[in-house]
């Protein structure tokens, strides 16, 4: 039986984007939960969009496919919601 190959270590920029993404998503959730931002706010959607893209990027580099697709869908939803909020 062979052991699985470890995912490559991503560059520092990718690591930074992953951490930014984590902070942005948690911040968006906290600001919404404490009623500082509404879920229709462009800032809320922008935090979700950029956060999901940052986490997706690190997941892509580390070959964590379940989390990558979760974040890709999350970014897609946030992107659509952001465009819709800008058009209304």
MINU-213385 format. One record per residue (C-alpha): chain; y, x, z; residue in one letter. Coordinates in steps of 0.5 Angstrom, whole numbers. Example, Ala and Ser with C-alpha at 12.3 -4.5 7.8 and 13.67 -1.06 7.14 Angstrom:
<rs>
> c,c2,c1,c3,r
> A,-9,25,16,a;
> A,-2,27,14,s;
</rs>
This chain:
<rs>
> c,c2,c1,c3,r
> A,0,0,0,x;
> A,7,3,-2,x;
> A,13,2,2,x;
> A,19,-2,-1,x;
> A,24,3,-3,x;
> A,31,2,1,x;
> A,37,0,-3,x;
> A,42,5,-5,x;
> A,48,6,0,x;
> A,54,3,-3,x;
> A,61,7,-4,x;
> A,66,6,1,x;
> A,70,2,-3,x;
> A,64,-3,-3,x;
> A,63,-3,4,x;
> A,70,-4,5,x;
> A,70,-10,1,x;
> A,64,-13,5,x;
> A,67,-12,11,x;
> A,74,-15,9,x;
> A,70,-21,6,x;
> A,66,-22,13,x;
> A,73,-22,16,x;
> A,76,-27,11,x;
> A,71,-32,11,x;
> A,71,-32,19,x;
> A,78,-32,19,x;
> A,78,-38,14,x;
> A,73,-42,18,x;
> A,77,-40,25,x;
> A,84,-42,22,x;
> A,81,-49,19,x;
> A,77,-50,26,x;
> A,83,-49,30,x;
> A,87,-54,25,x;
> A,92,-48,23,x;
> A,90,-49,16,x;
> A,87,-55,12,x;
> A,81,-54,8,x;
> A,86,-56,2,x;
> A,90,-51,3,x;
> A,91,-45,-2,x;
> A,91,-40,3,x;
> A,84,-43,6,x;
> A,81,-43,-1,x;
> A,84,-36,-3,x;
> A,81,-33,4,x;
> A,74,-36,2,x;
> A,74,-34,-5,x;
> A,76,-27,-4,x;
> A,72,-26,2,x;
> A,65,-29,-2,x;
> A,67,-24,-7,x;
> A,67,-18,-2,x;
> A,61,-20,1,x;
> A,57,-22,-6,x;
> A,59,-15,-8,x;
> A,56,-11,-2,x;
> A,50,-16,-3,x;
> A,49,-14,-10,x;
> A,50,-6,-9,x;
> A,44,-7,-3,x;
> A,40,-12,-7,x;
> A,40,-17,-2,x;
> A,39,-23,-7,x;
> A,39,-29,-3,x;
> A,46,-27,1,x;
> A,48,-25,-6,x;
> A,47,-32,-9,x;
> A,50,-36,-3,x;
> A,56,-32,-4,x;
> A,57,-33,-11,x;
> A,56,-40,-10,x;
> A,61,-40,-5,x;
> A,66,-36,-9,x;
> A,65,-41,-15,x;
> A,66,-47,-10,x;
> A,72,-44,-7,x;
> A,75,-42,-14,x;
> A,74,-49,-17,x;
> A,77,-52,-10,x;
> A,83,-47,-11,x;
> A,84,-49,-18,x;
> A,84,-56,-17,x;
> A,89,-55,-11,x;
> A,94,-51,-16,x;
> A,94,-57,-21,x;
> A,95,-63,-16,x;
</rs>
